């Protein structure tokens, strides 16, 4: 087991690594420090030959509320590009060849939803929901959300979620094929771990790696995330972004 202040990694079953976003007092908001620890744990699990499948979940009642807006409040477009904001997250999760399972135990908002979309399978509790509310703060999704969600559910459902800002309920996510299984809140994590355990025990590890790579190639994961990211960084220089983020932080009492 490894533990840091913001990310916890355990081995609940042979061949399975469980990585928990551990910032419940901030709804598991993803600060730069948390993201760095998450990527470090993912690399450790990815490099460990005894790990066959990886589960990501959140502590408390949230999967993740998304990016910590305090980190980006003072960033303009040039600053966002300079610090590679969210770029390292996309590259780091994309480099994991082993199956990634998201155990969505509560709301997955903004960047939290994008982390789930970067996984290979999504399991969710019945009380969970998914949202990309960035346009309400003068931004757009910047970690592949526009590309991955559209590929997963189609243009019009993606427009409803991203442009109109309407959340996706757990039941809708299941019916759309975004989520592969729903469970009661207390059972969801263990259902996900059981699925990861089955992957670890019942499938050849090399076959799993090859199957994941083949599916990702068919899915076209190299579509145009760079285009999205450039638009995302550009939005950092707008007055809409400054006003939207400041108003949100003021409501939260910073």
C-alpha positions in Angstrom: 0.0 0.0 0.0 1.2 3.5 -0.7 -0.4 6.7 0.7 0.0 10.4 0.1 -2.0 13.2 1.4 -4.2 13.4 -1.7 -4.1 10.0 -3.3 -4.2 6.5 -1.8 -3.2 3.3 -3.5 -4.1 -0.1 -2.1 -4.3 -3.7 -3.4 -7.7 -5.0 -2.5 -7.3 -8.2 -4.5 -4.4 -10.0 -6.2 -3.6 -8.3 -9.5 -5.8 -5.3 -8.7 -4.5 -1.8 -7.8 -7.1 0.6 -6.3 -6.3 4.3 -6.6 -8.5 6.6 -4.5 -8.7 10.4 -4.9 -8.5 11.4 -1.3 -9.5 15.0 -0.9 -13.1 14.6 0.4 -13.2 18.0 2.1 -12.8 19.6 -1.4 -15.0 17.1 -3.1 -11.8 15.5 -4.5 -11.2 18.6 -6.6 -8.1 18.0 -8.7 -5.3 20.4 -7.8 -2.0 20.3 -9.6 -0.5 18.5 -6.5 -3.3 15.8 -6.6 -2.8 15.3 -10.3 0.9 14.8 -9.8 0.3 12.2 -7.2 -2.4 10.5 -9.3 0.0 10.2 -12.3 2.8 8.9 -10.0 0.5 6.2 -8.7 -0.7 5.3 -12.2 2.9 4.9 -13.4 3.8 2.8 -10.4 0.8 0.5 -11.1 1.5 0.4 -14.8 5.1 -0.6 -14.2 4.3 -3.2 -11.6 4.1 -6.7 -13.3 1.9 -8.0 -10.6 -0.8 -5.5 -11.3 -3.2 -6.6 -14.1 -6.0 -4.0 -13.8 -6.4 -0.6 -12.1 -9.4 0.9 -10.5 -9.8 4.7 -9.9 -12.4 6.0 -7.4 -13.1 8.9 -5.1 -13.3 9.1 -1.3 -16.4 10.3 0.4 -19.5 11.2 -1.6 -17.8 12.5 -4.8 -15.8 10.9 -7.5 -14.4 14.3 -8.3 -15.7 17.9 -8.6 -13.1 18.5 -11.4 -10.3 20.9 -11.6 -9.5 23.0 -8.5 -10.4 26.5 -9.9 -8.0 28.1 -7.4 -5.2 26.7 -9.6 -6.4 28.4 -12.7 -7.9 31.6 -11.4 -4.8 33.6 -12.1 -3.7 31.7 -15.3 -4.0 33.4 -18.7 -3.7 31.6 -22.1 0.1 31.8 -22.1 0.4 30.6 -18.5 -1.9 27.6 -19.1 0.2 26.6 -22.1 3.4 27.1 -20.2 2.5 24.8 -17.3 0.9 22.2 -19.6 -2.3 22.4 -17.6 -4.1 19.0 -17.9 -1.8 18.0 -20.7 0.3 15.8 -18.4 -2.9 14.2 -17.2 -4.0 13.2 -20.7 -0.5 12.0 -21.6 -0.1 10.1 -18.4 -3.4 8.3 -18.4 -3.1 7.6 -22.1 0.2 5.9 -21.5 -1.3 3.2 -19.2 -1.7 0.1 -21.3 -3.4 -2.0 -18.6 -7.2 -1.9 -18.2 -8.4 1.2 -16.3 -11.8 0.9 -14.5 -13.6 4.0 -13.1 -15.6 3.3 -10.0 -17.8 6.4 -10.0 -19.1 6.6 -6.4 -20.8 10.0 -6.7 -20.9 13.1 -9.0 -18.2 13.2 -11.6 -17.9 16.9 -12.8 -15.7 18.6 -15.3 -12.2 17.2 -15.2 -13.5 14.4 -12.9 -15.8 13.2 -15.7 -13.0 13.5 -18.1 -10.8 11.2 -16.0 -13.7 8.7 -16.0 -13.9 9.0 -19.8 -10.2 8.3 -20.1 -10.8 4.9 -18.4 -11.7 1.8 -20.3 -14.8 0.8 -18.3 -17.0 2.9 -16.1 -19.0 1.5 -13.2 -21.3 3.9 -11.3 -23.5 4.1 -8.2 -27.1 4.8 -8.8 -26.7 8.2 -7.1 -23.9 9.3 -9.4 -24.2 11.8 -12.2 -21.9 13.2 -14.8 -21.5 16.8 -15.9 -19.2 19.1 -18.0 -20.2 22.5 -16.7 -17.2 24.4 -18.0 -19.0 26.8 -20.3 -20.8 28.2 -17.3 -17.4 29.5 -16.1 -16.2 30.8 -19.4 -14.2 27.7 -20.3 -14.6 24.5 -22.3 -13.6 20.9 -21.3 -9.8 20.7 -21.8 -8.9 17.0 -21.0 -10.4 15.4 -24.0 -14.0 15.7 -22.9 -15.5 17.2 -26.1 -13.8 14.4 -28.1 -14.3 11.4 -25.9 -17.9 12.1 -24.9 -18.9 12.8 -28.5 -17.3 9.5 -29.6 -19.1 7.6 -26.8 -22.6 9.0 -27.0 -22.9 10.9 -30.3 -23.0 14.6 -31.3 -26.5 15.5 -30.0 -26.2 14.0 -26.6 -22.7 15.5 -26.3 -24.1 18.9 -27.3 -26.8 18.6 -24.6 -24.2 17.8 -22.0 -21.4 20.3 -23.0 -23.2 23.2 -24.7 -26.5 23.1 -22.8 -24.8 22.1 -19.6 -27.3 19.4 -18.7 -26.0 16.6 -16.4 -26.2 12.9 -17.3 -27.9 10.8 -14.7 -26.5 7.3 -13.9 -29.6 5.7 -15.5 -29.1 7.8 -18.7 -25.4 6.9 -18.8 -26.3 3.2 -18.6 -28.9 3.5 -21.4 -26.4 5.5 -23.5 -23.7 2.8 -23.2 -21.4 5.2 -21.3 -21.6 3.1 -18.1 -21.4 -0.6 -18.2 -22.9 -1.4 -14.8 -24.9 0.3 -12.0 -25.0 -0.7 -8.4 -26.3 0.6 -5.1 -24.0 3.1 -3.4 -22.6 0.6 -0.9 -22.0 -2.1 -3.5 -20.6 -0.2 -6.4 -16.9 -0.2 -5.5 -16.8 -3.9 -4.7 -18.6 -4.7 -7.9 -15.9 -2.8 -9.8 -13.1 -4.5 -7.9 -14.7 -7.9 -8.6 -14.7 -7.0 -12.3 -11.1 -6.0 -12.2 -10.3 -9.2 -10.3 -12.0 -11.2 -13.0 -9.9 -9.4 -15.6 -6.7 -10.2 -13.6 -7.5 -13.8 -13.1 -9.4 -15.0 -16.1 -7.7 -13.3 -19.0 -4.2 -13.5 -20.4 -2.3 -10.2 -19.5 -0.7 -9.9 -22.9 -4.1 -10.5 -24.6 -5.7 -7.8 -22.4 -3.0 -5.3 -23.4 -3.4 -6.1 -27.1 -7.2 -6.0 -26.9 -7.2 -2.6 -25.2 -4.7 -1.2 -27.8 -6.8 -2.5 -30.7 -10.1 -1.1 -29.3 -8.4 2.3 -28.6 -7.1 2.3 -32.2 -10.5 1.6 -33.6 -12.0 4.2 -31.4 -9.6 6.8 -32.8 -8.3 8.2 -29.6 -5.9 10.4 -31.5 -8.8 12.2 -33.0 -8.3 15.9 -32.2 -7.6 16.4 -28.5 -4.9 18.9 -29.5 -7.4 21.1 -31.2 -9.7 21.0 -28.1 -6.7 21.8 -25.8 -5.7 24.8 -27.9 -9.3 26.1 -27.7 -9.2 25.4 -24.0 -6.0 27.4 -23.4 -7.3 30.2 -25.5 -10.4 30.5 -23.3 -8.0 31.2 -20.3 -7.4 34.7 -21.8 -11.0 35.8 -21.9 -12.9 38.1 -19.6 -15.7 35.4 -19.5 -13.2 33.0 -17.9 -11.9 35.5 -15.3 -15.4 36.5 -14.3 -16.9 33.0 -14.3 -14.1 31.5 -12.2 -14.0 34.5 -9.8 -17.8 34.3 -9.2 -17.6 30.6 -8.6 -14.8 31.0 -6.1 -16.6 33.8 -4.4 -19.7 31.6 -3.9 -17.5 28.9 -2.4 -15.8 31.4 -0.1 -12.5 30.6 -1.9 
